[in-house]
Amino acid sequence: MDLKRLLRHLFTDHQTVARAFPAEAMRAIEKAIGEEEKRHGGQLRVAVEAALPLPDLLHGTGSRERAIAWFGRLRVWDTEHNAGVLIYLLLADRRVELVADRGIHSKVGAAAWEAICGEMQQEFARGQFERGAVIGVRAISDLLAEHFPPSGDGRNELPDKPVVL
């Protein structure tokens, strides 16, 4: 067990999330998702978690494992074209994870997701949380628009509002 990681998780709370993503930032991210989803047939979901629960932390759960678990719980996998993407932010570990459904992942590949994560993490390191999230939403939307044109019904399958876990 890494003591520094344990302490970061114990002292990172919902107030940390509120400082990084105040209400106006959350509204801006929600608006960006809504606007960007008009360009493609995919679905985006943003989830922000302050820190891992103690049992997960003691078990050694990483941000990727946690993101995959939330991908399922938030039903991001359950979209018509298998083109859902979860942007998962674990603030205590300063990690960004993108989990993409098989429909879009098979067309894009891991390198594209890693590049987007890198861009977002650079903005977050500068304290630009809203900007980093919106950059991620737009970059993912560019990929989705390339491979999944908008459907005729314009149905929104997942909520646009970011969720704080």
QUIHUWO-V763228 format. One line per field, one symbol per residue. ss: DSSP state (A for helix, B for strand, O for the rest). psi: psi as a letter, one per 20 degrees, with the letter a starting at -180 (. if undefined). burial: I if it has 24 or more other ideal C-beta (glycine too) atoms within 12 Angstrom, else O. Layout:
ss: ???
psi: ???
burial: ???
This chain:
ss: OOAAAAAAAAAOOAAAAAAAOOAAAAAAAAAAAAAAAAAOOOBBBBBBBOOOOAAAAAAOOOAAAAAAAAAAAOOOOOOOOOOBBBBBBBOOOOBBBBBBOAAAAAAAOAAAAAAAAAAAAAAAAOOOAAAAAAAAAAAAAAAAAAAOOOOOOOOOOOOOOOBBO
psi: pohggggghhjpahhgghghmrghghhhggggggghiiirjapqpppppgrqqgghghijprhgggghghgghjkhilqgjllqppoppohhilqpppoqrhghhhhgrhhgghgggggghgghhjjmggggghgggggghggghhinqqqhikpohqqhpqpp.
burial: OOOOIOOOIOOIOOOIIOOIIOOOIIOIIIOIIIOIIOIIIIIIIIIIIIIIOOOIIOOOIOIOOIIOIIIOOIOIIOIOIIIIIIIIIIIIIIIIIIIIIOIIIOOIOOOIIOOIIOIIIOIIOOOOIIIIIIIIIIIIIIIIIOIIOOOOOOOIIIOIIIIII
